[in-house]
């Protein structure tokens, strides 16, 4: 998978890395591209650890590690999602949770068995990665969760489009 190249070949010291990082938000950098940048900086051994790098750049260690995890996703998964620009931090975390649960080989195998579709919903993408595109069984449970602020309810179901149509009237 091709990523937009962040100008990092001239980064030879910490000050250059900090300067380049400061310009990234203005360039609409994707989480995957940000992760590639962090991986490259750590490979150059300008910082001894992710924690030190995060502190110097003024980002959380969570953002740093999540960006790097997205950048390390196999091409089969990134292609199925519609490219690196389609993988948000939230989606990346959910994909990595699936990988942890099922194993990288199973998730990559499932991704390889499904055709890429840029209009695929997040739910359908995750279902394809989980089961290789096999349609959900009738009677599959609906998942309902409350967000951290307790202000919103999240409902997940393979039948959400049928349910949502009733609310639009």
C-alpha positions as CSV (number, residue, x, y, z in Angstrom):
1,X,0.0,0.0,0.0
2,X,1.4,3.4,-0.9
3,X,1.5,6.2,1.6
4,X,2.0,9.8,1.0
5,X,5.7,10.4,1.8
6,X,6.3,12.7,4.7
7,X,9.5,14.7,4.1
8,X,11.7,12.8,6.6
9,X,14.8,11.9,4.7
10,X,16.5,15.0,6.0
11,X,15.7,14.3,9.6
12,X,19.1,13.7,11.3
13,X,18.5,15.1,14.7
14,X,15.7,15.7,17.3
15,X,15.2,19.3,16.4
16,X,14.5,18.5,12.7
17,X,12.1,15.7,13.8
18,X,10.2,18.1,16.1
19,X,10.0,20.7,13.4
20,X,8.7,18.3,10.8
21,X,6.2,16.9,13.3
22,X,4.9,20.4,14.1
23,X,4.0,20.8,10.4
24,X,2.1,17.5,10.1
25,X,-1.3,18.7,11.4
26,X,-1.4,21.3,8.6
27,X,-0.9,18.7,5.9
28,X,-4.0,16.6,6.8
29,X,-1.9,13.6,7.7
30,X,-3.7,10.3,8.1
31,X,-3.1,8.1,11.2
32,X,-1.3,5.6,9.0
33,X,1.1,8.3,7.7
34,X,1.7,9.6,11.2
35,X,2.5,6.1,12.3
36,X,5.0,5.6,9.5
37,X,6.6,8.9,10.5
38,X,6.9,7.7,14.2
39,X,8.3,4.3,13.1
40,X,10.9,6.0,10.9
41,X,12.0,8.3,13.7
42,X,12.3,5.5,16.2
43,X,14.3,3.4,13.6
44,X,16.8,6.3,13.4
45,X,17.3,6.0,17.2
46,X,16.8,9.7,17.8
47,X,14.8,8.7,20.9
48,X,15.3,5.7,23.0
49,X,11.6,4.9,23.5
50,X,8.1,5.6,22.4
51,X,7.5,7.3,25.7
52,X,10.4,9.7,25.2
53,X,9.4,10.4,21.6
54,X,5.8,11.1,22.6
55,X,6.9,13.5,25.4
56,X,9.3,15.4,23.1
57,X,6.7,15.7,20.4
58,X,3.9,16.7,22.8
59,X,1.6,13.8,21.9
60,X,0.1,11.1,24.1
61,X,1.8,7.7,24.1
62,X,-1.6,6.3,23.1
63,X,-1.8,8.4,19.9
64,X,1.8,7.4,19.1
65,X,1.3,3.7,19.6
66,X,-2.1,3.6,17.9
67,X,-0.7,5.5,14.9
68,X,2.1,3.0,14.7
69,X,-0.3,0.0,15.0
70,X,-2.3,1.4,12.1
71,X,0.8,1.9,10.0
72,X,1.7,-1.8,10.6
73,X,-1.6,-3.2,9.4
74,X,-1.1,-5.6,6.5
75,X,-1.8,-4.4,2.9
76,X,-4.8,-6.8,2.6
77,X,-6.6,-5.1,5.4
78,X,-5.7,-1.6,4.3
79,X,-6.9,-2.4,0.8
80,X,-10.2,-3.9,2.0
81,X,-10.8,-0.7,4.1
82,X,-10.4,1.4,1.0
83,X,-6.9,2.7,1.6
84,X,-4.9,4.2,4.5
85,X,-6.9,7.4,4.4
86,X,-10.0,5.4,5.4
87,X,-8.5,4.0,8.6
88,X,-9.3,6.3,11.5
89,X,-7.9,5.8,15.0
90,X,-11.2,4.3,16.1
91,X,-11.4,1.8,13.2
92,X,-7.7,1.0,13.6
93,X,-8.3,0.1,17.3
94,X,-11.2,-2.1,16.3
95,X,-9.2,-3.9,13.6
96,X,-6.3,-4.4,16.1
97,X,-8.8,-5.8,18.6
98,X,-9.9,-8.3,16.0
99,X,-6.3,-9.2,15.2
100,X,-5.7,-9.8,18.9
101,X,-8.8,-11.9,19.3
102,X,-8.5,-14.0,16.1
103,X,-4.8,-13.8,15.2
104,X,-3.2,-11.9,12.3
105,X,-3.3,-14.9,9.9
106,X,-7.1,-15.3,10.2
107,X,-7.8,-11.7,9.8
108,X,-5.5,-11.4,6.7
109,X,-7.0,-14.5,5.3
110,X,-10.5,-13.1,5.7
111,X,-9.5,-9.8,4.2
112,X,-8.1,-11.6,1.2
113,X,-11.4,-13.5,0.6
114,X,-13.5,-10.3,0.3
115,X,-13.5,-7.8,-2.5
116,X,-12.6,-4.2,-1.7
117,X,-15.6,-1.8,-1.6
118,X,-15.0,1.9,-0.7
119,X,-18.7,2.2,0.2
120,X,-18.7,-0.6,2.7
121,X,-19.8,0.4,6.2
122,X,-17.5,0.1,9.1
123,X,-19.7,-2.7,10.5
124,X,-19.6,-4.6,7.3
125,X,-15.8,-4.1,7.0
126,X,-15.3,-5.5,10.6
127,X,-17.7,-8.4,9.9
128,X,-15.8,-9.2,6.7
129,X,-12.5,-9.2,8.6
130,X,-14.0,-11.3,11.3
131,X,-15.7,-13.9,9.2
132,X,-14.5,-13.5,5.6
133,X,-17.7,-11.9,4.4
134,X,-20.1,-14.6,5.5
135,X,-23.5,-13.0,6.0
136,X,-24.5,-12.7,9.7
137,X,-26.9,-15.3,11.0
138,X,-30.5,-14.4,11.5
139,X,-31.2,-13.5,15.1
140,X,-27.7,-12.2,15.7
141,X,-27.8,-10.0,18.8
142,X,-27.9,-6.2,18.7
143,X,-25.1,-4.5,20.5
144,X,-25.9,-1.4,22.5
145,X,-23.3,0.6,24.4
146,X,-23.1,4.0,26.1
147,X,-20.3,6.4,25.2
148,X,-17.9,7.7,27.9
149,X,-19.9,10.9,28.5
150,X,-23.1,8.9,29.0
151,X,-24.7,11.2,26.5
152,X,-25.0,8.9,23.5
153,X,-26.1,5.4,22.8
154,X,-24.3,3.3,20.1
155,X,-26.3,0.6,18.5
156,X,-24.6,-2.0,16.3
157,X,-26.6,-4.6,14.3
158,X,-26.3,-6.2,10.9
159,X,-29.9,-4.9,10.4
160,X,-29.2,-1.3,11.3
161,X,-30.2,0.0,7.9
162,X,-33.7,-1.6,8.3
163,X,-34.0,-0.2,11.8
164,X,-32.8,3.3,10.9
165,X,-35.3,3.6,8.0
166,X,-38.1,3.5,10.5
167,X,-36.7,6.5,12.4
168,X,-36.4,8.7,9.3
169,X,-40.2,9.0,8.8
